[in-house]
Amino acid sequence: MSFSEAIRAGLNNFFSPYGRASRSEFWWYALFLYIIGGVLGWFGGRLQFHGIEQVWLGIIFEIFSALLGVSLVFASIRRLHDTGKSGWNVLWYLIPLVGWIIEIVLLCKASMPGENQYGPEPR
């Protein structure tokens, strides 16, 4: 799956934990979200550096960042479904360091071939 296809698929399933997401779809979408988050962080930092104190703008940035984080959690759930794992495995994120390592290993696993209990293969 190409970068643009992965972004399109991720945005179409922005708040959906249902279905499956291939490795390429998940990692391209995660990269896209991290780039957007980095740009927002840079832009927000530049506003503070120049002394622009717009509370409403900060609130908008925080809300948008939270939405990106929630979208990444839902994409992680779909990725776990693709490996045949339950979406509840996303709770590994809550354990500092060790949980993140376990989660990354689970997200890097190969896709389960054919249809599984979470839906058809995402190709």
N, C-alpha and C positions, 0 to 999 in steps of 0.2 A: 504494500500500500504506500502510495506517495505521501509527501508532506501535506499537500493541499487536500487530498482525500481524507487523511487522518483528521485534519482540523475540521473538515466538513462533518465527518462522522461524529467527532467529539462534540461539536456544537449542536448537532441534531439530537444528541442524547445527553445534553448538558446536565440534567437532573434525573437521569434514568439509571437505576441500578439493575435493570433487566437486560438480559441478553449477554452477548459475549463480545470481547474486544481482542483482536490479535495483538501480538507483541509490537509489531510495527505501528499499528494504530495507537496503542497506548503510549509508547515512548515518543512518537512524533507529537502527539497531543500534549504530553507532559512538557516536552521541550518548548512548544508554543506557549503554554501557560507560564512557564518560568521566564521566557523572554518578555511576555506582556507584564508580568509582575516586576521584572527588573526595570523595564522602561518606566512603569508607574512609580517605582521606588526612586529612580533617578530624577524623574520629573518632580516628585514631591520634595526631594532633597534640594533641588535647585530653587524651588519656591521658598523654602525656609532659608536658604543661603542668601537669597536676595531680600529677605525681610518681609516677604508677603505673608501675612498672617490671616489667611482665609479659613476660618473654622469649617465652614460648609464644604470647602474643597477637600480638606482632610477627612471629613466624614465620608464623602463620596469615594475617596481613594480606599478607605478602610472597608467600606461595604463591598466595593468591587473586588478587593483582595480576598475578602471572605468568600465571595461567590466563586472566585477562581479556585480557592482551596476546596470548597465543597464539590465543585465539578471534578477536581482531581481525585477526590475520594470515591465518587461514583464511577469514574473511569477505572480506578483500581479495583472496585468491586466487579465490574464487567470483565476486567483482565483476569481476576481470580476465577471467575466463572469459566473462562476459556480454558483454564488449566484443570478444570474439574473440581476446584475447591469452593467452599462456601464463601460468600461475601463477608461473613463474620470474621474471617481471617484478617480483614482490614484493621481490626482492633489491635493488631501487633504494633501499629503506629504509636499507640499510647505508652509503650514501654521504651524509655530512653535508650538509645544506642543499640542494644541487643534486638529490640523489637523492630527497629528500622532495618537492621541487617537481615533479619528473618523475612521481613516484608519484601525487601529488594530481591532476595533469593526466590521467593514465591512468584514475584512479578516477572522474573527472568525465565521461568520454566517454559518449556515448549508447550504449544497448544495441544489440547486433546483432539486427536483426529476424529472426524465425523461428528455426528450429533451427540450431545450429552443432555443431561437433565435441565440445562439452562438455555438450550436452544441449538439451532444449526450452527455449523462452522462459519465463522465470519469472513468468508471469501467470496 
